[in-house]
């Protein structure tokens, strides 16, 4: 017997912790939400090379200076073909979609990063739900999915997106808060 379906999730440990908190009703919505960015930071660090962001940024800067936008989609497609992970490919797709929407400002890369991170979070939520459907019951799987979605919806990705776009180290910066003090425990409600 295991301690729960989260143990056998075929995901990184950050996503397993996220699923565990969502499954355990003792954690508040805020405590579940605080694990969204660490899980996404772990994925980004493992799957997306910094050179990919630099290459996409250079393509956008060159096309903005020249005023020619026909070739940038082709360049992004070539960049995507060199991607070796789903998150990197999702980033390239997000860059292409932002370009198609007509954005050319410096925020283009940040918008693409945020879009690919939200896409990854929603993809992982679906994978967790599917896993819980197989390993547990439907009600529990639905409950976990709703708590995971609520956590993603109330999370601000701005700090993570800024850190990634500025090339800062994200793995240590977005570690979950360690709770080792008596006051860090479960919130008590006065009646």
C-alpha positions as CSV (number, residue, x, y, z in Angstrom):
1,X,0.0,0.0,0.0
2,X,1.3,3.5,-0.9
3,X,0.7,6.8,0.8
4,X,-1.3,8.0,-2.1
5,X,-1.4,8.3,-5.9
6,X,1.0,11.2,-5.9
7,X,3.9,8.8,-5.0
8,X,3.6,6.9,-8.3
9,X,3.1,10.0,-10.5
10,X,5.6,9.8,-13.5
11,X,6.7,13.4,-12.9
12,X,9.5,15.4,-11.2
13,X,9.4,15.6,-7.4
14,X,8.3,19.2,-7.5
15,X,5.0,18.1,-9.3
16,X,4.6,15.2,-6.9
17,X,4.8,17.7,-3.9
18,X,2.3,19.9,-5.7
19,X,-0.1,17.0,-6.2
20,X,0.3,15.9,-2.6
21,X,-0.7,19.3,-1.3
22,X,-3.7,19.5,-3.6
23,X,-4.8,16.0,-2.5
24,X,-4.4,16.8,1.2
25,X,-7.2,19.1,2.4
26,X,-5.2,20.2,5.4
27,X,-3.3,22.6,3.1
28,X,-4.9,25.9,2.3
29,X,-5.3,27.1,-1.3
30,X,-2.4,29.5,-0.7
31,X,-0.1,26.7,0.5
32,X,-0.9,24.7,-2.6
33,X,-0.4,27.7,-4.9
34,X,3.1,28.4,-3.4
35,X,4.3,25.2,-5.1
36,X,3.3,26.2,-8.7
37,X,6.3,28.4,-9.4
38,X,8.9,26.0,-7.9
39,X,7.5,23.1,-10.1
40,X,7.5,25.2,-13.2
41,X,11.0,26.6,-12.4
42,X,12.2,23.0,-12.1
43,X,10.8,22.1,-15.5
44,X,12.1,25.2,-17.2
45,X,15.6,24.7,-15.7
46,X,15.7,21.1,-16.9
47,X,14.1,21.5,-20.3
48,X,14.9,24.9,-21.8
49,X,18.4,26.0,-22.6
50,X,19.2,29.7,-22.0
51,X,20.5,29.9,-25.6
52,X,17.0,29.2,-26.9
53,X,15.7,32.4,-25.2
54,X,18.7,34.3,-26.5
55,X,18.2,33.1,-30.0
56,X,14.5,33.9,-30.0
57,X,15.3,37.4,-28.6
58,X,17.9,38.0,-31.3
59,X,15.4,37.0,-34.0
60,X,12.8,39.4,-32.6
61,X,15.3,42.3,-32.3
62,X,16.7,41.9,-35.8
63,X,13.2,41.8,-37.4
64,X,12.1,44.8,-35.4
65,X,15.1,46.8,-36.5
66,X,14.7,45.8,-40.2
67,X,11.0,46.2,-40.3
68,X,10.7,42.9,-42.1
69,X,8.5,40.3,-40.4
70,X,8.1,37.6,-43.1
71,X,11.2,35.7,-42.2
72,X,10.9,35.7,-38.4
73,X,8.2,32.9,-38.4
74,X,10.5,30.7,-40.5
75,X,13.4,31.4,-38.2
76,X,11.3,30.5,-35.2
77,X,10.2,27.3,-36.9
78,X,13.8,26.4,-37.5
79,X,14.6,27.2,-33.9
80,X,11.7,25.0,-32.8
81,X,13.0,22.1,-34.9
82,X,16.1,22.1,-32.8
83,X,14.2,21.8,-29.5
84,X,14.7,18.6,-27.6
85,X,11.9,19.0,-25.0
86,X,8.2,19.7,-25.0
87,X,8.5,22.8,-22.9
88,X,11.2,24.3,-25.3
89,X,8.9,23.5,-28.2
90,X,5.9,25.1,-26.4
91,X,8.1,28.2,-25.9
92,X,8.8,28.5,-29.6
93,X,5.2,28.0,-30.4
94,X,4.3,30.7,-28.0
95,X,6.8,33.1,-29.5
96,X,5.3,32.4,-33.0
97,X,1.8,32.9,-31.7
98,X,2.7,36.2,-30.1
99,X,4.3,37.3,-33.3
100,X,1.2,36.3,-35.3
101,X,-0.9,38.4,-32.9
102,X,1.2,41.4,-33.8
103,X,3.2,42.1,-30.7
104,X,6.7,43.4,-31.4
105,X,7.5,45.1,-28.0
106,X,10.2,43.9,-25.6
107,X,7.4,42.1,-23.7
108,X,7.1,39.6,-26.6
109,X,9.6,37.2,-25.0
110,X,8.0,37.6,-21.5
111,X,4.5,36.9,-22.9
112,X,5.8,33.8,-24.7
113,X,7.5,32.6,-21.5
114,X,4.3,33.1,-19.5
115,X,2.2,31.4,-22.1
116,X,4.4,28.4,-22.2
117,X,4.6,28.1,-18.4
118,X,0.8,28.3,-18.1
119,X,0.4,25.7,-20.8
120,X,2.8,23.4,-19.0
121,X,1.0,23.9,-15.7
122,X,-2.4,23.0,-17.3
123,X,-0.8,20.0,-19.1
124,X,0.6,18.7,-15.8
125,X,-2.8,19.2,-14.1
126,X,-4.4,17.0,-16.7
127,X,-1.7,14.4,-16.3
128,X,-2.2,14.4,-12.5
129,X,-6.0,14.1,-12.9
130,X,-5.6,11.2,-15.3
131,X,-3.2,9.4,-12.9
132,X,-5.5,9.9,-10.0
133,X,-8.4,8.5,-12.1
134,X,-6.4,5.3,-12.6
135,X,-5.1,5.0,-9.1
136,X,-8.0,6.3,-7.0
137,X,-11.6,7.2,-7.5
138,X,-13.3,9.8,-9.7
139,X,-14.3,12.1,-6.9
140,X,-10.8,12.3,-5.5
141,X,-9.4,13.0,-9.0
142,X,-11.9,15.8,-9.6
143,X,-11.1,17.3,-6.2
144,X,-7.4,17.3,-6.9
145,X,-7.8,18.8,-10.3
146,X,-10.0,21.6,-9.0
147,X,-7.5,22.5,-6.3
148,X,-4.6,22.4,-8.8
149,X,-6.5,24.6,-11.2
150,X,-7.4,27.0,-8.4
151,X,-3.7,27.2,-7.4
152,X,-2.6,27.9,-10.9
153,X,-5.3,30.6,-11.4
154,X,-4.3,32.5,-8.2
155,X,-0.6,32.3,-8.9
156,X,1.3,35.3,-10.3
157,X,3.9,34.2,-12.7
158,X,5.5,37.7,-13.0
159,X,8.6,37.1,-10.8
160,X,9.3,33.8,-12.5
161,X,8.9,35.2,-16.0
162,X,11.1,38.2,-15.2
163,X,13.8,35.9,-13.8
164,X,13.7,33.7,-16.8
165,X,13.8,36.5,-19.3
166,X,16.6,38.2,-17.5
167,X,18.7,35.0,-17.5
168,X,18.8,34.7,-13.7
169,X,19.2,31.4,-11.9
170,X,15.7,30.2,-11.1
171,X,16.1,26.9,-9.4
172,X,17.3,28.3,-6.0
173,X,15.3,31.5,-6.3
174,X,11.9,29.6,-6.5
175,X,12.4,26.9,-3.9
176,X,9.4,26.2,-1.7
177,X,9.4,27.9,1.7
178,X,10.8,25.7,4.4
179,X,8.6,25.4,7.4
180,X,10.5,24.5,10.5
181,X,9.0,26.8,13.1
182,X,6.0,26.2,15.3
183,X,4.3,29.3,13.9
184,X,4.8,27.9,10.3
185,X,2.3,25.1,10.8
186,X,-1.3,24.8,9.9
187,X,-3.4,27.9,10.4
188,X,-5.8,27.7,13.3
189,X,-9.2,29.2,13.1
190,X,-10.8,30.9,16.1
191,X,-14.4,30.0,16.6
